[in-house]
């Protein structure tokens, strides 16, 4: 058994030991005091230096952050301005449609026209669109989710749980009837990530609708971020330090290793410096101290940095400086203090020895008094276990024991209080259970407590009852497999204690089967294994994913159509070159043989077939948007009047009504292509009115504002609107959506190629215009053509004289196709000209430079190998600024051809061309000059 020690003996010995330690301690303190002073002084130096450094760092960083916040606020203002202006423009479009149709159309028709106009409008690569709800919360226009149209979404919530539609309707009911609505929404490219979005809505009273559009703040911030980073990279602090910027994922945006990820870059201690900077910035702001890593030019030096977080961008912004300089001054102070301590220590030791002896004598006296007080407490604690005793503190000698006596009395009182507190704790436990029961009921997901062994439902919340349509008492008598449309899978998942089931199908009380997502936690409840399962209805999410897949398929279809258009343009060009050879050969043979020759009719038939082929290539080029051949100011009224006269003479059973505005503007257009557009529209209208009907034509001037123009994909400004409307059979929505697709036709086999309306669309788009259509089954069809107005007056079309125009002079014919070159040379000789030929640009320049006397006209092919036609034209202009050049091509006068024409080319001739067309075009160019050549 361990030997027991006397407290009194321990006390005396302790005091003795304490006395010795006291002497040593005082001496130690007297020696250490200068050191402490030095330490304090060093700390003050460090503190002042660090305080000054921190203030400098904080000021520099906060200045940058203030600049970022200012720029961000400007981005938000621009976003609000944009969404407001787009909504006001949509409101104006709806007002225009309503006013234009209120006296002639039903309210439902007007609603559909407004719907079609707003549904078709997109911007920002399809990210921008309009939405419309009526004041009852029913979706009317939704481009992203058209399946919601006609459905009530009054209880729809955004990503943060706010009632989005109710907030929109409340804004529409306000005194102004319009305003901003902010919420969180999923970006299409980042599903599941809630991103702040701002919308502007406005009440449209005639239809009792609310019109609006929205935009993500992050889209407005991209340009701002680049501007901010460009400026930060140029900033230099007061001490020559730099500003660094990075993302919370470790990517360096400005500062060291810009563009790289620095999460794994260690400091001198091995810990990641960037991780520490991210940590303090996530909490708002803070300082980070670290040693520079090995390999750095100041390796091992201590550095202090200050970083501030930008949570909305998940950035940290900061700067830093080195703090090693202050340690040099501190080292000198320490050396001087140690020398003073050595002299002082010996003198102090003898003085403190005497004090130690006096303390020991006093301790012995106190030991006797201490023993008496301890005996009294021993008697008290022996009886306190069974009796409610107390000690009178006034009978105790030492004040410390008086405190102990009071503590003993307090202990007895606290024991009584503890019993009372235990009873109150049980009441609080019952209240806590009630609180968690309330939270359980408020959870929006359906929550189930399920017995793992048999699948019995032990507990449910109100959300579960609402989701499945059962009462809570009914659910308590069921198993989890009773709710599943796949009971075997549910049973196995329960036995396997699966924690997450991404997709499973459940069944409601009314028999409806719907997809759910399940998250489960497995616990022990009342001594048995159980699981808490959270069930979420994911019907809407799966529908959204299906819709996204449909949109991707539409994009792929558009890309295929673009490729097909490019192919069609190339085929048309090559085919025109072939037709050129056939046309020329037939024309020259016919000219030599004469019309009376037995083969004359056959040759004329060949020429007719060539023209038919040329018409087909025009359709191909129209589909490829390569169809405006020779653009000039055109009077559409005169063109339409002539075309409709020809159509009306063939379809007298159709009544034609023409409506023209006053002082109509001209448009920049190719006459032949415009005739093709009108003929296609008239023929389609006629086929829709087999038994007769009414065809309405209209032309009016129109000023398109910026937003309506953007909705049509046009530039704002003056336009001419052409309307072609028939009273025929109309078409359904599916047909209307596809009528401009190539090779799509509703006609029977042999009655159409399916290129008609596709070429119409391509021609109008190549003229910088837009064609749209409205149609309903049994109610006719209306086409709307918007074309930009010309600043010039219309040019009257002059018919070429019937005779063949000849002349004299030297003409250089340049083409890489041997057949075209041969035919062209013979045509020129028939017309009286001296012909030179070249198969490429280099040969053409050599001929032009060496021929004496000079060449009067150059006929230049647009597409050639080696040196292109643009470069050849520019070289010809250098050799002779007055050179006359006629451009010829199987393509249209577009792109490179148009560039050459704008640089001073004298004319354009579309392949295949006739002998008469070539003669007329040459005379037109040469007669417009200085008269050097003689006309015959």
Buried (B, 14 or more C-beta within 10 A) or exposed (E): EEEEEEEEEEBBBBBBEBBBEBBEEBBBEBBBEBEEEBBEBBEEBBEEBBEEBBEBBBEBBBEBBEBBEEBBEEBBEBBBEBBBBBBBBBBEBBBEBBEEBEEEBEEEBBBBBBBBBBBBBBBEEEBBBBBBBBBEBBBBBBBBBEEBBEEBBBEBBBBEEBBBBBBBBEBBEEEEBBBBBBBBBBBEEEEEEBBBBBBBBBBBEBBEBBBBBBBBBBBBBEEBBEEBBEBBBEBEBEEEBBBBBBBBEBBBBBBBEBEEBBBEBBBBEEEBBBBBBBBBBBEEBBBBEBBBBEEBEEEEBBBBBBBBBBEEBBBBBBBBBBBEEBEEEBEEBEEEBEEEBEEEEEEBEEEBEEEBEEBBEEBEEBBEEBEEBEEBBEEBEEEBEEEEBBBEBEEBEEEEBBEBBBEBBEEEEEEEEEEEEEEEEEEEEEEEEEEEEEEBEEEEBBBBBBBBEEBBBBBBBBBBBEBBEBEBEBBEEBBBBBBBBBBEBBBEBBEEEBEEBEEBEBBBEEEEEBBBBBBBEBEEBEEEEBBBBBBBBBEEBEBBEEBEEEEEEEEEEEEEBEEBBEEBBBBBBEBBBBBBBBBBBBBBBBBEEEEEEEEBEEBBEBBEBBBEBBEBBBBBBBBBBBBBBBBBBBBBBBBBBEBBEEBBEEBEEBBBEEEEBEEBBBBBBBBBBBBBBBBBBBBBBBBBBEEEBBBBBBBBBBEBEEBBBBBBBBEEEEBBBBBBBBBBBBBEEEEBEEBBBBEBBBEEEEEBEBBBBBBBBBBBBBBBBBBBBBBBEEBBBBBBBBBBBBEEEBEEEEEEEEEBBBBBBBBBBBBBBEBBBBBBBBBBEBBBBBBBBBBBBBBBBEBBEEEEEBBBBBBBBBBBEEBBBBEBBEBBBEEEEEBBBBBBBBBBBBEBBBEBBEEEBBBBBBBBBBBBBBBBBBBBBBEEEEEEBEEE
